[in-house]
Amino acid sequence: MTQQGGIRPSAMWLVFFVIVVDLTGFGIVIPILPFISPALGGDEIDVALVIAVYSLCAGLAGPFWGGLSDRIGRKWVLMICLFGGALSYAFLGSSSALWMVYAARAFGGLMAGSLPVASALMADLSTPERRAKAMGLVGTAFGIGLILGPLLGGLLAGDGESFSAAGWFACALSMASVLLAAVLLSNDKPTKSAAPSGGKTPLSMLGFVRENKAYWLIAQYVFHTSAVSAAIYLSPLWLAAFLDWGPKEVGLLFGGVGLAMILIQGALMDWLTNRFGLLTVLGAGAAVFAISLLATSVVTDAWGRAAVIFMAFAGATCCLPVLNVISSSVVSAQERGRMMGITALAGSFGRVAGPLVSGAVLAVSGYQLAWLMVALPVLVVLWWSQTSARRYSTANQSNTEQVAGS
């Protein structure tokens, strides 16, 4: 993408505002999804499948939206995705049968190109020396959306008897994002040399990973995202089963998680990685994540249950930024986009597998074994950070400033 003239910081803040509004709409549905399926006759497996359907569709559609934005411009693709998301929230808000929930989330996943396209637009608007700051704004916007969205969703859902208000409010926020993008963002022009992203066969991707000796690195995205998505699936069900929590209480807890995400990624991550090193931070985050998950079997009071969930997600938020920095360091600048695309596909696979596996274990064995199964892939990440990942300890340290925004 070409950059016309000088860089305008105000334009970056406009994109930031659009992302905040859009992610707030997305976050609204987080505390209600685990309750909306049972309210319409589903069970725990349906909750897992609803989450997996969205992730699967998002993973399949993501490369298409990214390639299309290279060809016709970021702004128009961003507006298309935001409008499609608004339609999916409206459909979710009007759902009166379980199949409608599935359809709404599947369509929402297919239209889930707004965040990667907005991130690319943010990078287009920044100079190389300000790229880390630009990506930091994206991470901060995500954290703000994770705070405001679940809080609003929990409050709008109330006692959990009606979910239409949350769905329609999310629809209104997405439509507001469309209008903001249309009015505030300037038209961008794709470069003549931009190559289409299609045409990459699975064999060529495997060859690329093999050439860069990155099999285990890519696998960490599957392990990490599967654990995070499984924890997102299990947490509301577990808290509801033992504490009788509803969407409101779950929304408040996830709001706290969003605040921790802003503090860790926006304020502490850069200092931590410079002070202790990338792999130390990765190992510590994975250890906190795993220990918190295992502690679910011993805590019994309300504060203890809420604390272990909070600490689990706080630890998890340290892992993905470090993995992104490592992945961006092992390839040349010309291959960085392709590498990050492969990691995104791996993450999508994990987001599908996590809820499905944990849902199946929960159905046959209960919560204790389900949480143990969630902890196992995190322990793999911890093991990897202390063993074969040491080959990345000399990765280009000039990339560490990207951590806070990855």
C-alpha positions as CSV (number, residue, x, y, z in Angstrom):
1,M,0.0,0.0,0.0
2,T,1.3,3.4,-0.9
3,Q,1.5,6.2,1.6
4,Q,0.7,9.6,0.1
5,G,2.6,12.5,1.6
6,G,3.6,12.6,5.3
7,I,2.3,10.4,8.0
8,R,-0.7,12.0,9.9
9,P,-0.9,10.7,13.5
10,S,-4.5,11.8,13.5
11,A,-5.3,9.3,10.8
12,M,-3.8,6.5,13.0
13,W,-6.0,7.6,15.9
14,L,-9.1,7.5,13.6
15,V,-8.3,3.9,12.7
16,F,-7.8,3.2,16.4
17,F,-11.2,4.6,17.2
18,V,-12.9,2.5,14.5
19,I,-11.2,-0.7,15.9
20,V,-12.3,0.2,19.5
21,V,-15.9,0.6,18.4
22,D,-15.9,-2.6,16.3
23,L,-14.2,-4.7,19.0
24,T,-16.6,-3.4,21.6
25,G,-19.4,-4.8,19.5
26,F,-17.6,-8.1,19.2
27,G,-16.9,-8.2,22.9
28,I,-20.6,-7.7,23.8
29,V,-21.4,-11.3,22.7
30,I,-18.6,-12.9,24.8
31,P,-20.6,-13.3,28.1
32,I,-23.9,-14.2,26.4
33,L,-22.8,-17.0,24.0
34,P,-22.4,-19.6,26.7
35,F,-25.9,-18.9,27.9
36,I,-27.8,-18.3,24.6
37,S,-27.4,-21.8,23.3
38,P,-28.8,-23.6,26.4
39,A,-31.6,-21.0,26.5
40,L,-32.6,-22.2,23.0
41,G,-32.4,-25.9,23.8
42,G,-28.7,-26.6,23.3
43,D,-26.1,-28.1,25.6
44,E,-22.4,-27.6,26.4
45,I,-21.4,-29.3,23.1
46,D,-23.5,-26.8,21.2
47,V,-21.8,-23.9,23.0
48,A,-18.4,-25.4,22.0
49,L,-19.6,-25.8,18.4
50,V,-21.0,-22.3,18.2
51,I,-17.5,-20.9,19.2
52,A,-15.7,-23.3,16.8
53,V,-18.0,-22.5,13.9
54,Y,-17.1,-18.8,14.2
55,S,-13.3,-19.5,14.5
56,L,-13.4,-22.0,11.5
57,C,-15.2,-19.5,9.2
58,A,-12.9,-16.7,10.3
59,G,-9.8,-18.8,9.6
60,L,-11.1,-19.7,6.1
61,A,-12.1,-16.2,5.2
62,G,-9.2,-14.2,6.7
63,P,-6.7,-14.8,3.8
64,F,-9.4,-13.8,1.3
65,W,-10.1,-10.4,3.0
66,G,-6.4,-9.7,3.3
67,G,-5.8,-10.4,-0.4
68,L,-8.8,-8.4,-1.4
69,S,-7.6,-5.4,0.6
70,D,-4.3,-5.5,-1.3
71,R,-6.2,-5.3,-4.6
72,I,-9.0,-2.8,-4.0
73,G,-7.8,-0.9,-0.9
74,R,-8.1,-1.3,2.9
75,K,-11.0,1.2,3.5
76,W,-13.5,-0.6,1.2
77,V,-12.8,-4.1,2.6
78,L,-12.9,-2.7,6.1
79,M,-16.4,-1.2,5.5
80,I,-17.6,-4.4,3.9
81,C,-16.5,-6.5,6.8
82,L,-17.9,-4.1,9.4
83,F,-21.3,-4.1,7.6
84,G,-21.3,-7.9,7.4
85,G,-20.5,-8.1,11.1
86,A,-23.5,-5.7,11.8
87,L,-25.8,-8.1,9.9
88,S,-24.5,-11.1,11.9
89,Y,-25.2,-9.3,15.2
90,A,-28.7,-8.4,14.1
91,F,-29.3,-12.0,13.2
92,L,-28.0,-13.2,16.5
93,G,-30.1,-10.7,18.4
94,S,-33.3,-11.9,16.6
95,S,-32.4,-15.6,17.0
96,S,-35.3,-17.7,18.2
97,A,-33.9,-21.1,17.4
98,L,-30.5,-22.8,17.9
99,W,-29.8,-23.1,14.2
100,M,-30.1,-19.3,13.9
101,V,-27.3,-18.9,16.5
102,Y,-25.1,-21.2,14.4
103,A,-25.9,-19.4,11.2
104,A,-25.3,-15.9,12.8
105,R,-21.9,-16.9,14.2
106,A,-20.9,-18.7,10.9
107,F,-21.7,-15.6,8.9
108,G,-20.0,-13.4,11.5
109,G,-16.9,-15.5,11.1
110,L,-16.9,-15.2,7.3
111,M,-17.1,-11.4,7.7
112,A,-14.4,-11.3,10.4
113,G,-11.8,-9.4,8.3
114,S,-12.1,-6.1,10.0
115,L,-9.3,-6.5,12.6
116,P,-6.5,-7.9,10.3
117,V,-7.4,-5.4,7.6
118,A,-7.5,-2.5,10.1
119,S,-4.1,-3.7,11.4
120,A,-2.7,-3.6,7.9
121,L,-4.1,-0.1,7.4
122,M,-2.5,1.0,10.6
123,A,0.8,-0.3,9.4
124,D,0.3,1.5,6.0
125,L,-0.2,4.8,7.9
126,S,3.0,4.4,9.9
127,T,6.6,4.9,9.1
128,P,9.0,2.0,9.9
129,E,10.3,3.7,13.0
130,R,6.7,4.2,14.3
131,R,5.4,0.8,13.3
132,A,5.7,-0.6,16.8
133,K,3.7,2.3,18.2
134,A,1.0,1.8,15.5
135,M,0.7,-1.9,16.3
136,G,0.6,-0.9,20.0
137,L,-2.5,1.1,19.3
138,V,-4.1,-2.0,17.8
139,G,-3.3,-4.1,20.9
140,T,-4.6,-1.3,23.2
141,A,-7.8,-1.0,21.1
142,F,-8.3,-4.7,21.4
143,G,-8.0,-4.5,25.2
144,I,-10.4,-1.6,25.5
145,G,-12.9,-3.5,23.4
146,L,-12.5,-6.6,25.6
147,I,-13.3,-4.4,28.7
148,L,-16.2,-2.4,27.3
149,G,-17.8,-5.1,25.3
150,P,-18.3,-7.8,27.9
151,L,-19.3,-5.2,30.5
152,L,-22.0,-3.9,28.1
153,G,-23.0,-7.4,27.1
154,G,-23.4,-8.6,30.7
155,L,-25.4,-5.5,31.6
156,L,-27.6,-5.7,28.6
157,A,-28.3,-9.4,29.0
158,G,-29.2,-8.9,32.7
159,D,-30.6,-12.1,34.2
160,G,-30.0,-14.0,31.0
161,E,-33.6,-14.3,29.9
162,S,-33.2,-12.1,26.9
163,F,-30.3,-11.7,24.6
164,S,-31.8,-9.5,21.9
165,A,-30.7,-6.2,23.4
166,A,-27.0,-7.2,23.4
167,G,-27.2,-8.4,19.8
168,W,-28.9,-5.3,18.5
169,F,-26.6,-3.0,20.4
170,A,-23.6,-4.8,18.9
171,C,-25.2,-4.3,15.5
172,A,-25.6,-0.6,16.2
173,L,-21.9,-0.3,17.2
174,S,-20.8,-2.1,14.0
175,M,-22.9,0.2,11.9
176,A,-21.4,3.2,13.7
177,S,-18.0,1.8,12.7
178,V,-19.1,1.6,9.1
179,L,-20.1,5.3,9.2
180,L,-16.9,6.3,11.0
181,A,-14.8,4.5,8.4
182,A,-16.7,6.0,5.5
183,V,-16.5,9.6,6.8
184,L,-13.2,9.7,8.6
185,L,-10.8,7.4,6.6
186,S,-9.3,8.6,3.4
187,N,-9.4,6.4,0.3
188,D,-6.2,4.3,0.0
189,K,-4.6,3.1,-3.2
190,P,-3.2,-0.4,-3.6
191,T,0.3,-0.5,-5.0
192,K,0.8,-1.7,-8.6
193,S,3.2,-4.3,-7.3
194,A,0.9,-5.8,-4.8
195,A,0.7,-9.5,-5.4
196,P,-2.5,-11.4,-4.9
197,S,-2.4,-13.6,-1.8
198,G,-4.1,-16.5,-3.4
199,G,-2.5,-19.4,-5.2
200,K,-0.5,-20.8,-2.3
201,T,-1.0,-24.5,-2.0
202,P,-0.8,-26.4,1.3
203,L,2.4,-28.0,0.0
204,S,4.0,-24.7,-0.7
205,M,3.2,-23.5,2.8
206,L,4.6,-26.7,4.3
207,G,7.7,-26.2,2.2
208,F,8.0,-22.6,3.5
209,V,7.8,-23.8,7.1
210,R,10.2,-26.6,6.5
211,E,12.7,-24.2,4.9
212,N,12.6,-22.0,7.9
213,K,12.7,-24.9,10.4
214,A,9.6,-23.5,12.0
215,Y,7.4,-26.6,12.6
216,W,7.6,-26.4,16.4
217,L,7.2,-22.6,16.3
218,I,4.0,-22.8,14.3
219,A,2.7,-25.6,16.5
220,Q,2.9,-23.3,19.6
221,Y,0.2,-21.2,18.0
222,V,-2.1,-24.2,17.9
223,F,-1.3,-25.2,21.4
224,H,-1.7,-21.7,22.9
225,T,-4.8,-20.7,21.0
226,S,-6.5,-24.0,21.7
227,A,-5.9,-23.5,25.4
228,V,-7.1,-19.9,25.4
229,S,-10.3,-20.7,23.4
230,A,-11.0,-23.7,25.6
231,A,-10.6,-21.6,28.7
232,I,-13.0,-18.9,27.2
233,Y,-15.5,-21.7,26.6
234,L,-15.2,-23.4,30.0
235,S,-14.9,-20.4,32.2
236,P,-18.5,-19.1,32.0
237,L,-19.9,-22.7,32.3
238,W,-17.7,-23.5,35.3
239,L,-18.6,-20.3,37.1
240,A,-22.3,-20.7,36.4
241,A,-22.2,-24.3,37.6
242,F,-20.5,-23.7,40.9
243,L,-21.2,-20.0,41.7
244,D,-24.5,-19.6,39.8
245,W,-23.0,-16.7,37.8
246,G,-24.8,-15.2,34.9
247,P,-23.8,-13.0,31.9
248,K,-23.5,-9.9,34.1
249,E,-20.9,-11.4,36.5
250,V,-19.0,-13.1,33.6
251,G,-19.0,-9.8,31.8
252,L,-17.4,-8.0,34.8
253,L,-14.7,-10.7,35.1
254,F,-13.8,-10.5,31.4
255,G,-13.8,-6.7,31.7
256,G,-11.1,-7.1,34.4
257,V,-9.2,-9.5,32.0
258,G,-9.3,-6.8,29.3
259,L,-7.8,-4.2,31.8
260,A,-5.0,-6.7,32.6
261,M,-4.4,-7.1,28.9
262,I,-4.0,-3.3,28.4
263,L,-1.6,-3.1,31.4
264,I,0.5,-6.0,30.4
265,Q,0.7,-5.5,26.6
266,G,0.6,-1.8,26.6
267,A,2.7,-0.8,29.6
268,L,4.7,-3.8,30.9
269,M,5.6,-6.1,28.0
270,D,8.3,-4.0,26.4
271,W,10.0,-3.5,29.8
272,L,9.7,-7.2,30.7
273,T,11.2,-8.5,27.5
274,N,14.0,-6.0,27.6
275,R,14.8,-6.7,31.2
276,F,14.3,-10.5,31.2
277,G,14.3,-11.6,27.6
278,L,11.6,-13.0,25.3
279,L,11.8,-16.6,26.2
280,T,11.8,-15.9,30.0
281,V,8.6,-13.9,29.6
282,L,7.1,-16.6,27.4
283,G,8.0,-19.3,30.0
284,A,6.7,-17.2,32.9
285,G,3.4,-16.5,31.1
286,A,2.9,-20.1,30.2
287,A,3.7,-21.2,33.8
288,V,1.2,-18.8,35.3
289,F,-1.4,-19.9,32.7
290,A,-0.9,-23.6,33.4
291,I,-0.7,-23.3,37.2
292,S,-3.9,-21.3,37.3
293,L,-5.7,-23.8,35.2
294,L,-4.6,-26.7,37.4
295,A,-5.6,-24.7,40.5
296,T,-9.3,-24.8,39.4
297,S,-9.5,-28.3,41.0
298,V,-8.6,-27.0,44.5
299,V,-10.3,-23.6,44.8
300,T,-13.8,-23.6,46.3
301,D,-14.8,-20.1,47.2
302,A,-16.1,-17.4,44.8
303,W,-13.0,-15.2,45.1
304,G,-10.7,-18.1,44.5
305,R,-12.5,-19.3,41.4
306,A,-12.6,-15.8,39.9
307,A,-8.9,-15.3,40.8
308,V,-7.7,-18.4,39.0
309,I,-9.6,-17.5,35.9
310,F,-8.2,-14.0,36.0
311,M,-4.6,-15.2,36.5
312,A,-5.0,-17.8,33.7
313,F,-5.8,-15.1,31.2
314,A,-3.3,-12.7,32.6
315,G,-0.6,-15.3,32.0
316,A,-1.9,-16.2,28.6
317,T,-1.7,-12.6,27.4
318,C,2.1,-12.7,27.8
319,C,2.5,-15.6,25.4
320,L,1.1,-14.6,22.0
321,P,3.0,-11.3,21.7
322,V,6.3,-13.1,22.3
323,L,5.5,-15.8,19.7
324,N,4.7,-13.0,17.2
325,V,8.0,-11.3,17.8
326,I,9.9,-14.6,17.3
327,S,7.9,-15.4,14.1
328,S,8.6,-12.0,12.6
329,S,12.4,-12.4,13.4
330,V,13.1,-15.8,11.7
331,V,12.2,-14.7,8.2
332,S,13.2,-11.8,6.0
333,A,11.1,-8.6,5.8
334,Q,9.8,-9.8,2.4
335,E,8.5,-13.0,3.8
336,R,7.1,-11.7,7.1
337,G,3.6,-11.3,5.9
338,R,3.5,-14.9,4.7
339,M,4.9,-16.2,8.0
340,M,2.3,-14.2,10.0
341,G,-0.5,-15.5,7.7
342,I,0.6,-19.1,8.4
343,T,0.6,-18.4,12.2
344,A,-2.9,-16.9,11.9
345,L,-4.1,-20.1,10.2
346,A,-2.5,-22.2,12.9
347,G,-4.2,-20.0,15.5
348,S,-7.6,-20.5,13.8
349,F,-7.1,-24.3,14.0
350,G,-6.4,-24.1,17.7
351,R,-9.5,-21.9,18.2
352,V,-11.6,-24.6,16.6
353,A,-10.0,-27.6,18.3
354,G,-9.9,-26.1,21.8
355,P,-13.6,-25.8,22.5
356,L,-14.5,-29.0,20.7
357,V,-12.0,-31.2,22.7
358,S,-12.7,-29.5,26.0
359,G,-16.5,-29.8,25.3
360,A,-16.2,-33.5,24.6
361,V,-14.2,-34.1,27.7
362,L,-16.6,-32.1,29.8
363,A,-19.5,-34.1,28.5
364,V,-18.1,-37.4,29.6
365,S,-15.9,-36.6,32.6
366,G,-16.7,-33.3,34.2
367,Y,-14.8,-30.1,34.8
368,Q,-11.7,-31.4,36.6
369,L,-10.5,-33.5,33.7
370,A,-11.6,-30.8,31.2
371,W,-9.4,-28.2,32.9
372,L,-6.5,-30.7,33.0
373,M,-6.9,-31.2,29.2
374,V,-6.8,-27.4,28.8
375,A,-3.6,-27.2,30.8
376,L,-1.7,-29.9,28.8
377,P,-1.1,-27.8,25.7
378,V,0.1,-24.9,27.9
379,L,2.6,-27.2,29.5
380,V,3.9,-28.0,26.0
381,V,4.4,-24.3,25.4
382,L,6.2,-24.0,28.7
383,W,8.4,-27.1,27.8
384,W,9.2,-25.6,24.4
385,S,10.2,-22.2,25.8
386,Q,12.8,-23.9,28.0
387,T,14.2,-26.4,25.4
388,S,14.2,-26.1,21.6
389,A,13.0,-22.5,21.6
390,R,16.5,-21.5,22.9
391,R,17.6,-21.4,19.3
392,Y,15.6,-18.2,19.0
393,S,17.3,-16.5,22.0
394,T,19.5,-14.6,19.6
395,A,16.6,-13.4,17.5
396,N,17.0,-9.8,16.3
397,Q,16.5,-7.9,19.5
398,S,15.5,-4.8,17.5
399,N,12.2,-6.5,17.1
400,T,11.4,-6.5,20.8
401,E,9.8,-3.2,20.7
402,Q,7.1,-4.8,18.6
403,V,5.9,-7.0,21.6
404,A,3.6,-4.4,23.1
405,G,1.6,-4.1,20.0
406,S,1.6,-7.7,18.7
